[in-house]
Amino acid sequence: MKAFFTAALTAVAVSLTVVTVPAGQADTSAAQMARAPVGTALEAVPVAYAGTVYLTFDDGPHPTWTPKVVSILRKYGVRAVFFELGQNISWYPSVTRSVRANGNLIGNHTWNHPNLTYLSNYWVNWQLNKMEGALGYRPRCVRPPYGATSSRVASIIASRGQRQILWTVDPRDWSRPGTWSIVSRVLANVRGGSRILLHDGGGDRSQTVAALDLLIPRLRARGFVVGLMAC
Ligand SMILES: [Zn+2]
């Protein structure tokens, strides 16, 4: 029965390709179809490649929400960058280990989330170093809390050999606007190269978790590939 269902799905997908793909895009679409995992009906429909987008999660690790996020990423075979707080790593080191063990990357989001533009050079470095002491190594990417940066903060980060990574799509999931609001805000603003900001810490993230499970297949249905930033 399962074999029959898979065969039927494939037949539908192939016939859709023949009917809907304009000449000239057939190669791209066929390549996409070959790569696309057949997990849900949403993913079974072949679409042309629309670009690569990147998921990022801030303010963890959190013992409740981070494992749920990691589990959903694993379900879809997707990886992400987690911009973690050193203080949270010191409280929940095993959660951070699990994030990494699943192929995700950790970025530096400071020790305890200050606005770096208000701090002297000494304290900016202290915040970043203290986080890296908890993590055990220096990540390649730094995300200043609140996205608050300046030419001075950016040059400190660069002088440490690190990249400053902000975001381009912010559905304000931390304000708990509703699961579908998070999904629709991302889909309304996403395009190739987007860096999507979500949160796995800092409060009740149940809406973010639910939204993520809806979002990944919908991004793929629109032709986006969910990639991993080089952090
Ligand atoms: Zn943050």
Residues whose N, C-alpha, C, O or C-beta is under 5 A from the ligand:
A	BS01	ZN	D58 D59 P145 Y146
